[in-house]
Amino acid sequence: MRDTLSERMGAALLMAPLLLFLVLAYAWPFLGVVKWS
């Protein structure tokens, strides 16, 4: 149980920056539109 939990936490820590980058890349045009309007 603890092993799978630690592995899941490690995977989450590895995936967090990637997910954040994807969200930023997806929202960037919307942020630009809001900034210019």
SVG drawing of the C-alpha trace seen along z (x, -y; Angstrom):
<svg xmlns="http://www.w3.org/2000/svg" viewBox="-12 -46 21 48">
<polyline fill="none" stroke="black" stroke-width="0.4" points="0.0,0.0 2.7,-2.4 4.8,-1.5 2.0,-2.2 1.2,-5.4 4.9,-6.6 5.0,-5.6 1.8,-7.5 3.2,-10.6 6.4,-10.4 4.4,-10.1 2.3,-13.1 5.4,-15.1 6.8,-14.2 3.5,-14.9 2.7,-18.2 5.1,-20.4 4.0,-18.8 0.3,-19.3 1.1,-22.9 2.9,-23.5 0.1,-22.0 -2.5,-24.2 -0.4,-27.3 0.1,-26.5 -3.6,-25.9 -4.7,-29.1 -2.0,-31.4 -4.0,-32.6 -7.0,-33.3 -4.8,-35.2 -3.5,-37.3 -7.0,-38.0 -8.0,-39.2 -4.9,-41.3 -5.4,-43.0 -9.1,-43.6"/>
</svg>
